[in-house]
Amino acid sequence: MSYWKEKVIIKGREFPRFMGAPLDGVTDSPFRKLVRKFSKDELLYTEMRHVAAVANDPTNRPITFEVSERPLNFQFSANNIDFIEKACDKVLQKGVDSVDLNIGCPAKHTVGSGSGSALMNDIPQLKQILKLFRGKITDIPFTVKMRAGFKKNNALEVAQLLQDHGVDAIAIHPRLQSQKFAGIPDYSVAEAVKQQLDIPVLFSGGIVDFQSAKQVYEQTGVDGFLIGRGMWSKPWKLKELQEHAEGNAFVVDNSIVLQCALDHLDNVLDFYGANGIYIFRKHLCNYIKGLPFACDLKEVVMKSEAVKEVKDSLIKFLG
C-alpha cells in the first residue's frame, strides 16, 4: 500500500505515480483543463510537437496553455539538432515543469522523417540530439519516452545511453515500432530496464485500470505509469486510479459524464473558436461509448453545427 501513496521523485521534484501521457489530438489544453478538475498535482504531458513547429510558429499555438494545467511536461520530437535551442528557449520562457523528448512514436509520418522511434535506430543522431537538449534543459527535469526498439529490441542499450547523457527519467512503452499498439507489451523489457537504471522508469502502454497498473508494477517494479488512451474522454481517470490504488471507491455516473462533456465542448470552443464543435465530435464518441443511446446521440451531434443543439442533445440523453 505504501508504494501507491508515495511519489515519484524526478530531479528532486515529486509527482504522483499516475501521469497523463501525450496523445496527439487528445491531450491538448482543453482536455488538460478538464483533468485538473479531478487531479491537481499529477504531471501531464502535452501533445508531441516537433521542435521546428514550436520554433517557427508565430502564433505560439503549440505552447499555449494556462497556469492551471501545470505541472506540465512539454514533449518534443526532433530528427536533427536544428531548431532545438530556439524551441527550448520558447518553451522555457513560457514556463513548464519538465521537457520530454519522444523517441518512441511509431507513426509512419513521424518515423519517415527520422524522428520518434526512428531515433532508436540511429544512435549517432540520437546522441547529438540528447547533448543539445541536456545543454538547454538545466533547471528542470529532462525526460525521454522510448519503445522497446525500432525493428529490433535495443531497449537496454538505449536506456543506458539516455541515463549516461543525463536524462532524469524515462518512460518505456515495451513494444517495437513495428508492433505499433498491437499485442501484449513485453513486461520483461520494462523490468530489465528498471533493474539496470538508477533513474526513475515509467511504464507506458495498456494501463486502463488499477488492476492493470498493479500487475505491471508486480512484474516490473517501475516507478510510475503514463496513462494515454485509457484517459481519452475520461478526464477523471487519474483520480480514479489513485483512489482505487488507495482502496477507495470512485464511481462515475451519467451526471459526471454530462458535465465533463459540456465543459469539454466549452473548452474546445474557447481554444479553437468555431471549429471547436467539429473537434469535439471525436471526443464525444468516447464519452458515450457503450451506452445504450450512443448511436442516437452520435447521429445528432455528428450532423449538428449549432452549439445549443449539441448541448441540448447531451442534456437530453445524459441528464
C-alpha positions as a printed Julia matrix, in Angstrom:
319×3 Matrix{Float64}:
   0.0    0.0     0.0
   2.82   2.43    0.82
   4.11   2.28   -2.76
   0.84   3.67   -4.12
   0.79   6.56   -1.65
   4.38   7.55   -2.31
   5.54   9.92   -5.03
   7.95   9.59   -7.93
  10.98  11.84   -7.46
  12.4   13.22  -10.71
  15.33  15.61  -10.37
  14.25  16.48   -6.84
  10.6   17.1    -7.8
   7.78  14.93   -6.53
   4.91  13.73   -8.72
   2.1   11.22   -8.12
   2.72   7.81   -9.7
  -0.06   8.13  -12.28
   0.61  10.69  -15.04
  -1.22  11.87  -18.15
   0.58  10.61  -21.25
   0.86  12.52  -24.55
  -1.84  11.64  -27.06
  -1.97  13.6   -30.29
  -5.28  15.32  -30.87
  -6.49  14.41  -27.4
  -4.31  15.75  -24.58
  -4.49  19.37  -25.7
  -5.09  22.36  -23.45
  -8.91  21.99  -23.4
  -8.6   18.4   -22.17
  -5.85  19.11  -19.64
  -8.02  21.81  -18.06
 -10.69  19.17  -17.53
  -8.22  16.76  -15.95
  -7.28  19.43  -13.43
 -10.83  19.44  -12.06
 -10.1   15.96  -10.72
  -6.31  15.77  -10.4
  -4.39  18.84   -9.22
  -0.87  17.55   -8.76
  -0.35  14.86  -11.41
   2.22  15.52  -14.13
   0.52  15.96  -17.51
   2.32  15.67  -20.84
   1.49  17.93  -23.76
   0.88  16.58  -27.22
   4.1   15.82  -29.08
   5.36  18.75  -31.15
   8.35  18.86  -33.48
  11.0   21.38  -32.49
  10.67  23.13  -35.86
   6.91  23.6   -35.36
   7.49  25.23  -31.99
  10.46  27.33  -33.1
   8.82  28.7   -36.25
   5.14  29.13  -35.32
   4.47  32.88  -34.96
   1.12  32.23  -33.24
   2.76  30.18  -30.48
  -0.3   27.89  -30.58
   1.84  24.79  -29.83
   2.92  26.29  -26.49
  -0.38  27.86  -25.46
  -1.61  26.66  -22.09
  -2.88  28.01  -18.78
  -1.05  28.02  -15.46
  -3.74  25.73  -14.04
  -2.55  22.96  -16.38
   0.78  22.69  -14.58
   2.7   20.65  -13.58
   3.27  20.16  -17.29
   5.83  18.15  -19.25
   6.29  19.58  -22.74
   7.03  16.84  -25.25
   9.22  17.45  -28.3
  10.16  15.36  -31.29
  13.28  16.01  -33.35
  15.13  14.39  -36.23
  18.29  16.53  -36.05
  19.72  19.34  -33.94
  18.16  22.15  -36.0
  15.7   24.34  -34.05
  16.24  22.56  -30.71
  17.77  25.57  -28.98
  15.17  28.04  -30.26
  12.29  25.71  -29.42
  13.61  25.07  -25.92
  14.09  28.79  -25.3
  10.45  29.48  -26.21
   9.1   26.7   -24.02
  11.31  27.55  -21.05
  10.32  31.19  -21.29
   6.67  30.17  -21.25
   7.25  28.16  -18.1
   6.93  24.38  -17.92
   7.86  21.87  -15.23
   9.71  19.36  -17.4
  10.73  18.78  -21.01
  10.41  15.42  -22.74
  11.92  14.03  -25.93
   9.86  11.42  -27.74
  11.91   8.62  -29.29
   9.03   6.15  -29.2
   6.31   7.4   -31.54
   5.61   4.64  -34.12
   3.52   6.73  -36.54
   4.51   6.36  -40.18
   4.9   10.08  -40.91
   6.97  10.56  -37.74
   9.46   7.75  -38.32
   9.54   8.63  -42.01
  11.07  11.98  -41.07
  13.69  10.32  -38.88
  12.14  11.3   -35.56
  10.13   9.36  -32.99
  11.15   5.72  -32.67
  13.37   6.01  -35.77
  15.94   7.62  -33.45
  16.3    4.31  -31.61
  17.73   3.03  -34.89
  20.09   5.99  -35.34
  22.25   6.13  -32.24
  24.77   8.72  -33.54
  21.96  11.17  -34.32
  20.27  10.43  -31.01
  23.47  11.24  -29.12
  23.76  14.65  -30.79
  20.13  15.48  -30.06
  20.42  14.4   -26.42
  23.52  16.51  -25.85
  21.83  19.63  -27.18
  18.65  19.1   -25.17
  20.57  18.36  -21.99
  22.63  21.51  -22.53
  19.48  23.63  -22.75
  17.36  21.93  -20.07
  19.29  22.51  -16.87
  16.96  23.65  -14.1
  14.0   21.35  -14.66
  13.74  17.61  -15.4
  14.61  16.36  -18.87
  12.83  13.09  -19.62
  12.6   10.74  -22.61
   9.79   8.49  -23.8
  11.01   5.41  -25.68
   9.96   1.99  -27.0
  11.49  -1.45  -26.82
  13.18  -0.63  -30.1
  12.59   0.09  -33.77
  12.64  -3.19  -35.7
  14.68  -5.0   -33.05
  14.9   -4.77  -29.28
  17.69  -2.46  -28.16
  15.94  -1.02  -25.11
  18.76  -1.73  -22.67
  21.38  -0.1   -24.88
  19.28   3.0   -25.49
  18.11   3.29  -21.87
  21.71   3.19  -20.64
  22.65   5.79  -23.24
  19.88   8.06  -22.01
  20.99   7.79  -18.41
  24.62   8.37  -19.39
  23.58  11.57  -21.19
  21.95  12.97  -18.07
  18.29  12.16  -18.71
  16.4   12.43  -15.41
  13.72   9.81  -16.06
  12.48   7.63  -18.89
   9.11   6.25  -19.88
   9.12   2.98  -21.79
   6.41   1.54  -23.99
   7.69  -2.05  -24.3
   6.64  -2.77  -27.86
   8.69  -2.4   -31.04
   7.84   0.33  -33.53
   6.79  -2.39  -35.95
   4.2   -3.63  -33.43
   2.52  -0.22  -33.15
  -0.08  -0.83  -30.4
  -0.82  -4.48  -31.17
  -0.19  -7.42  -28.89
   0.71  -7.53  -25.22
   3.51  -5.22  -24.04
   6.69  -7.09  -23.15
   6.87  -6.62  -19.4
  10.27  -8.3   -19.25
  11.76  -5.43  -21.25
  10.48  -2.85  -18.78
  11.68  -4.99  -15.88
  15.18  -5.28  -17.34
  15.39  -1.54  -17.97
  14.2   -0.77  -14.44
  16.78  -3.11  -12.92
  19.59  -1.63  -15.0
  18.98   2.09  -14.4
  19.32   4.36  -11.38
  16.89   6.99  -12.67
  13.09   6.6   -12.43
  11.45   4.38  -15.03
   7.82   4.94  -16.0
   5.64   2.42  -17.82
   3.51   3.34  -20.82
   1.06   1.13  -22.66
  -2.19  -0.65  -21.82
  -2.86   0.75  -18.35
  -6.66   1.15  -18.22
  -7.46   0.46  -14.56
  -5.78  -0.1   -11.21
  -5.6   -3.86  -11.67
  -3.56  -3.49  -14.87
  -1.27  -0.97  -13.14
  -0.83  -3.31  -10.15
   0.01  -6.2   -12.47
   2.63  -4.11  -14.29
   4.2   -2.98  -11.02
   4.39  -6.53   -9.67
   6.08  -7.74  -12.87
   8.4   -4.81  -13.5
   8.92  -2.71  -10.36
   8.56   0.53  -12.33
   8.28   3.87  -10.56
   5.18   5.27  -12.26
   2.68   5.0   -15.08
   1.73   7.05  -18.13
  -1.96   6.81  -18.94
  -2.72   7.6   -22.59
  -5.6    6.06  -24.49
  -7.14   4.99  -21.18
  -7.74   8.69  -20.46
  -9.42   9.6   -23.73
 -12.73  11.28  -22.81
 -12.12  10.18  -19.24
 -10.58  13.24  -17.56
 -11.33  11.6   -14.22
  -9.11   8.57  -14.95
  -6.03   9.66  -12.97
  -8.21  10.41   -9.96
  -9.98   7.07  -10.36
  -6.67   5.19  -10.49
  -5.29   6.91   -7.41
  -8.47   6.35   -5.4
  -8.58   2.68   -6.33
  -4.87   2.34   -5.55
  -5.59   3.59   -2.03
  -8.54   1.23   -1.64
 -11.23   3.88   -2.03
 -14.38   3.79   -4.13
 -14.7    6.03   -7.17
 -17.88   5.92   -9.23
 -18.57   7.8   -12.46
 -22.24   8.24  -13.3
 -24.03   9.96  -16.18
 -24.09  13.29  -14.36
 -20.28  13.37  -14.25
 -20.02  12.3   -17.89
 -22.53  15.01  -18.87
 -20.74  17.78  -17.0
 -17.37  16.73  -18.43
 -18.75  16.6   -21.97
 -20.36  20.05  -21.63
 -17.21  21.55  -20.11
 -15.07  19.92  -22.78
 -17.2   21.43  -25.52
 -16.89  24.88  -23.94
 -13.13  24.44  -23.6
 -12.57  23.48  -27.25
 -14.76  26.37  -28.41
 -12.75  28.81  -26.27
  -9.45  27.41  -27.54
 -10.17  26.7   -31.21
 -13.06  29.04  -31.93
 -15.98  27.96  -34.11
 -14.07  24.91  -35.36
 -14.24  23.55  -31.84
 -17.63  22.0   -32.5
 -16.07  19.72  -35.13
 -13.08  18.89  -32.94
 -15.42  17.92  -30.13
 -17.07  15.19  -32.19
 -14.2   12.73  -31.84
 -14.24  13.19  -28.07
 -17.98  12.69  -27.77
 -17.77   9.21  -29.32
 -15.61   8.1   -26.39
 -17.7    9.81  -23.73
 -20.77   7.81  -24.76
 -19.11   4.61  -25.97
 -21.04   1.57  -24.8
 -24.1    3.49  -23.62
 -27.46   2.21  -24.96
 -28.36   5.52  -26.57
 -24.89   6.19  -28.03
 -25.93   5.75  -31.68
 -28.87   8.16  -31.41
 -26.85  10.85  -29.66
 -23.9   10.42  -32.01
 -26.16  10.86  -35.03
 -27.46  14.19  -33.72
 -24.08  15.6   -32.74
 -22.25  14.49  -35.87
 -24.74  16.34  -38.07
 -25.28  19.45  -35.98
 -23.33  22.67  -36.43
 -25.22  24.51  -33.69
 -23.68  24.57  -30.24
 -27.05  24.89  -28.49
 -28.43  21.85  -30.29
 -25.41  19.78  -29.3
 -25.69  20.85  -25.66
 -29.44  20.24  -25.57
 -28.92  16.77  -27.02
 -26.27  15.95  -24.41
 -28.59  17.05  -21.62
 -31.49  15.1   -23.1
 -29.6   11.82  -23.29
 -27.27  12.14  -20.3
 -29.22  14.37  -17.96
